Amino acid sequence: MDHLKELTTNEDIFFGFMKEKYPIFFNSNIFLRDLQYGIRSYFEKKDIDIDYPLAERLAHSYAEHLENDNKFIKISGNAWKVNFLKTENVTEESEEKSK
């Protein structure tokens, strides 16, 4: 499985998932470890186990992709400013059915 392609293809879903655990909003800061743990949790939710070194490599690659798309603005070696607006959270299908 190409994990980076999964993240780039499902960017809205990934950031909706991240927003459930981390405060992500326009002009907020996001750190490498936030991305790393968010990526691990995202794939664990899909029953795909990835180790810490792979999650860290994916976090670097994904952040670089988002920088190139002007969605992240680098402020240090391990921190970025969020340069997009994400308003919706992701809910599990079973939660929506019970409402």
WOLINPE-V460256 format. One line per field, one symbol per residue. psi: psi as a letter, one per 20 degrees, with the letter a starting at -180 (. if undefined). Layout:
# WOLINPE-V460256
psi: ???
This chain:
# WOLINPE-V460256
psi: pnhhhgghhlgggghgghhhhqnorpjrqpqghggghggggghhhjkopqrggghgggggggggghghjkhqopiahkqqppkrpohqrpqqhhghhi.
